[in-house]
Amino acid sequence: MKDSKLVAFGEKVREVRKEKKISQELLAELAGIDRSYMGYIERGDQNITLTKLYQIASALEVSAKDLLSD
């Protein structure tokens, strides 16, 4: 069973990425993360580190808090 917080985070990352019209592959490249790993994150399959959170937020040009908020 997936952790609901991880799923919510992944959905928020996907939502912001799509709003900015960025492909998953480009986001992964900008964040310095493997594309398949980014897929795991967006599906809520991966519990990421704080460092990865900030890398993703920076790549999306949003605050880390924006990705954690409901």
MDTraj code that builds the backbone (N, CA, C; nanometers):
import mdtraj as md
import numpy as np

residues = "MET LYS ASP SER LYS LEU VAL ALA PHE GLY GLU LYS VAL ARG GLU VAL ARG LYS GLU LYS LYS ILE SER GLN GLU LEU LEU ALA GLU LEU ALA GLY ILE ASP ARG SER TYR MET GLY TYR ILE GLU ARG GLY ASP GLN ASN ILE THR LEU THR LYS LEU TYR GLN ILE ALA SER ALA LEU GLU VAL SER ALA LYS ASP LEU LEU SER ASP".split()
xyz = np.array([
    [0.0833, -0.1178, 0.0000],
    [0.0000, 0.0000, 0.0000],
    [0.0887, 0.1253, 0.0000],
    [0.0586, 0.2170, -0.0878],
    [0.1389, 0.3378, -0.1005],
    [0.1071, 0.4364, 0.0116],
    [0.2093, 0.5110, 0.0504],
    [0.1934, 0.6167, 0.1503],
    [0.1194, 0.7333, 0.0848],
    [0.0104, 0.7757, 0.1445],
    [-0.0720, 0.8815, 0.0852],
    [0.0039, 1.0137, 0.0722],
    [0.0979, 1.0394, 0.1613],
    [0.1763, 1.1626, 0.1525],
    [0.2696, 1.1594, 0.0326],
    [0.3274, 1.0436, 0.0049],
    [0.4151, 1.0296, -0.1125],
    [0.3353, 1.0444, -0.2412],
    [0.2167, 0.9876, -0.2434],
    [0.1296, 0.9981, -0.3606],
    [0.0890, 1.1436, -0.3829],
    [0.0509, 1.2123, -0.2753],
    [0.0110, 1.3529, -0.2858],
    [0.1266, 1.4384, -0.3351],
    [0.2470, 1.4117, -0.2851],
    [0.3646, 1.4869, -0.3299],
    [0.3890, 1.4629, -0.4785],
    [0.3854, 1.3377, -0.5196],
    [0.4067, 1.3045, -0.6601],
    [0.3043, 1.3695, -0.7510],
    [0.1796, 1.3707, -0.7069],
    [0.0733, 1.4346, -0.7854],
    [0.0969, 1.5843, -0.7968],
    [0.1459, 1.6458, -0.6900],
    [0.1734, 1.7900, -0.6917],
    [0.2892, 1.8205, -0.7866],
    [0.3922, 1.7387, -0.7829],
    [0.5051, 1.7574, -0.8753],
    [0.4556, 1.7474, -1.0193],
    [0.3759, 1.6452, -1.0483],
    [0.3228, 1.6268, -1.1836],
    [0.2357, 1.7460, -1.2247],
    [0.1507, 1.7923, -1.1342],
    [0.0618, 1.9052, -1.1627],
    [0.1420, 2.0313, -1.1984],
    [0.2409, 2.0630, -1.1175],
    [0.3226, 2.1827, -1.1425],
    [0.4017, 2.1663, -1.2714],
    [0.4567, 2.0467, -1.2922],
    [0.5338, 2.0200, -1.4147],
    [0.4469, 2.0413, -1.5388],
    [0.3255, 1.9903, -1.5355],
    [0.2361, 2.0051, -1.6509],
    [0.1912, 2.1495, -1.6692],
    [0.1682, 2.2206, -1.5599],
    [0.1324, 2.3627, -1.5690],
    [0.2416, 2.4418, -1.6394],
    [0.3661, 2.4021, -1.6146],
    [0.4800, 2.4710, -1.6742],
    [0.5179, 2.4131, -1.8102],
    [0.4399, 2.3144, -1.8547],
    [0.4605, 2.2511, -1.9848],
    [0.6030, 2.1955, -1.9999],
    [0.6458, 2.1253, -1.8949],
    [0.7771, 2.0620, -1.8929],
    [0.7560, 1.9108, -1.8983],
    [0.8296, 1.8428, -1.9826],
    [0.8203, 1.6975, -1.9879],
    [0.8872, 1.6379, -1.8641],
    [0.8486, 1.5170, -1.8324],
    [0.9089, 1.4476, -1.7194],
    [1.0590, 1.4320, -1.7428],
    [1.0959, 1.4035, -1.8656],
    [1.2371, 1.3860, -1.8997],
    [1.3153, 1.5158, -1.8775],
    [1.2592, 1.6289, -1.9201],
    [1.3276, 1.7568, -1.9021],
    [1.3365, 1.7925, -1.7539],
    [1.2299, 1.7700, -1.6792],
    [1.2336, 1.7981, -1.5359],
    [1.3434, 1.7157, -1.4694],
    [1.3503, 1.5902, -1.5023],
    [1.4537, 1.5039, -1.4449],
    [1.5928, 1.5580, -1.4776],
    [1.6126, 1.5994, -1.6014],
    [1.7418, 1.6542, -1.6428],
    [1.7738, 1.7823, -1.5650],
    [1.6764, 1.8724, -1.5556],
    [1.6972, 1.9989, -1.4850],
    [1.7256, 1.9774, -1.3359],
    [1.6655, 1.8747, -1.2804],
    [1.6814, 1.8457, -1.1374],
    [1.8010, 1.7557, -1.1087],
    [1.8645, 1.7028, -1.2132],
    [1.9778, 1.6131, -1.1935],
    [1.9371, 1.4774, -1.1397],
    [1.8200, 1.4316, -1.1843],
    [1.7628, 1.3048, -1.1384],
    [1.7374, 1.2169, -1.2605],
    [1.7582, 1.0879, -1.2473],
    [1.7292, 0.9952, -1.3565],
    [1.5803, 0.9998, -1.3915],
    [1.5461, 0.9925, -1.5201],
    [1.4076, 1.0033, -1.5643],
    [1.3202, 0.8941, -1.5044],
    [1.3696, 0.7732, -1.4965],
    [1.2872, 0.6661, -1.4396],
    [1.2627, 0.6891, -1.2901],
    [1.3607, 0.7443, -1.2214],
    [1.3450, 0.7784, -1.0794],
    [1.2387, 0.8861, -1.0634],
    [1.2365, 0.9825, -1.1555],
    [1.1344, 1.0876, -1.1520],
    [0.9954, 1.0256, -1.1679],
    [0.9842, 0.9253, -1.2515],
    [0.8573, 0.8549, -1.2679],
    [0.8117, 0.7905, -1.1378],
    [0.9055, 0.7295, -1.0663],
    [0.8729, 0.6696, -0.9365],
    [0.8238, 0.7763, -0.8387],
    [0.8894, 0.8919, -0.8415],
    [0.8515, 1.0009, -0.7518],
    [0.7094, 1.0469, -0.7827],
    [0.6813, 1.0694, -0.9108],
    [0.5479, 1.1193, -0.9489],
    [0.4372, 1.0187, -0.9197],
    [0.4692, 0.8918, -0.9196],
    [0.3680, 0.7895, -0.8889],
    [0.3559, 0.7638, -0.7390],
    [0.4418, 0.8264, -0.6597],
    [0.4379, 0.8046, -0.5152],
    [0.5021, 0.6745, -0.4735],
    [0.5878, 0.6205, -0.5589],
    [0.6549, 0.4938, -0.5297],
    [0.7888, 0.5126, -0.4598],
    [0.8353, 0.6367, -0.4499],
    [0.9687, 0.6616, -0.3974],
    [0.9660, 0.7674, -0.2885],
    [1.0223, 0.7355, -0.1747],
    [1.0374, 0.8315, -0.0662],
    [1.1705, 0.9022, -0.0884],
    [1.1650, 1.0306, -0.1207],
    [1.2860, 1.1020, -0.1600],
    [1.3527, 1.1705, -0.0408],
    [1.4780, 1.2119, -0.0631],
    [1.5515, 1.2860, 0.0384],
    [1.5150, 1.4342, 0.0309],
    [1.5490, 1.5052, 0.1341],
    [1.5280, 1.6493, 0.1378],
    [1.6057, 1.7172, 0.0249],
    [1.7248, 1.6669, -0.0037],
    [1.8056, 1.7216, -0.1133],
    [1.7318, 1.7105, -0.2458],
    [1.6706, 1.5964, -0.2712],
    [1.5950, 1.5771, -0.3960],
    [1.4747, 1.6705, -0.4022],
    [1.4089, 1.6905, -0.2887],
    [1.2961, 1.7827, -0.2838],
    [1.3397, 1.9208, -0.3325],
    [1.4516, 1.9694, -0.2806],
    [1.4996, 2.1012, -0.3194],
    [1.5465, 2.1046, -0.4647],
    [1.6040, 1.9962, -0.5142],
    [1.6447, 1.9900, -0.6548],
    [1.5225, 2.0004, -0.7464],
    [1.4173, 1.9285, -0.7127],
    [1.2948, 1.9304, -0.7937],
    [1.2300, 2.0681, -0.7867],
    [1.2207, 2.1249, -0.6666],
    [1.1610, 2.2577, -0.6507],
    [1.2383, 2.3614, -0.7312],
    [1.3680, 2.3558, -0.7259],
    [1.4511, 2.4500, -0.8011],
    [1.4289, 2.4353, -0.9506],
    [1.4241, 2.3117, -0.9973],
    [1.4027, 2.2859, -1.1401],
    [1.2663, 2.3377, -1.1856],
    [1.1672, 2.3311, -1.0980],
    [1.0326, 2.3795, -1.1303],
    [1.0157, 2.5290, -1.1011],
    [1.1179, 2.5882, -1.0417],
    [1.1157, 2.7295, -1.0035],
    [0.9998, 2.7623, -0.9087],
    [0.9855, 2.6762, -0.8091],
    [0.8878, 2.6964, -0.7021],
    [0.9596, 2.6688, -0.5701],
    [0.8965, 2.7052, -0.4597],
    [0.9563, 2.6728, -0.3301],
    [0.9264, 2.5266, -0.2957],
    [1.0111, 2.4714, -0.2126],
    [0.9876, 2.3343, -0.1669],
    [0.8523, 2.3259, -0.0962],
    [0.8186, 2.4312, -0.0234],
    [0.6898, 2.4356, 0.0484],
    [0.5739, 2.4219, -0.0486],
    [0.5843, 2.4815, -0.1670],
    [0.4766, 2.4734, -0.2653],
    [0.4496, 2.3300, -0.3084],
    [0.5508, 2.2465, -0.3050],
    [0.5336, 2.1064, -0.3444],
    [0.4773, 2.0221, -0.2312],
    [0.4869, 2.0729, -0.1099],
    [0.4380, 1.9987, 0.0070],
    [0.2995, 2.0419, 0.0502],
    [0.2567, 2.1575, 0.0053],
    [0.1279, 2.2104, 0.0467],
    [0.0137, 2.1418, -0.0255],
    [-0.1001, 2.1397, 0.0396],
    [-0.2215, 2.0827, -0.0217],
    [-0.2822, 2.1817, -0.1188],
])
top = md.Topology()
chain = top.add_chain()
for i, resn in enumerate(residues, 1):
    res = top.add_residue(resn, chain, resSeq=i)
    for name in ("N", "CA", "C"):
        top.add_atom(name, md.element.get_by_symbol(name[0]), res)
traj = md.Trajectory(xyz[None], top)
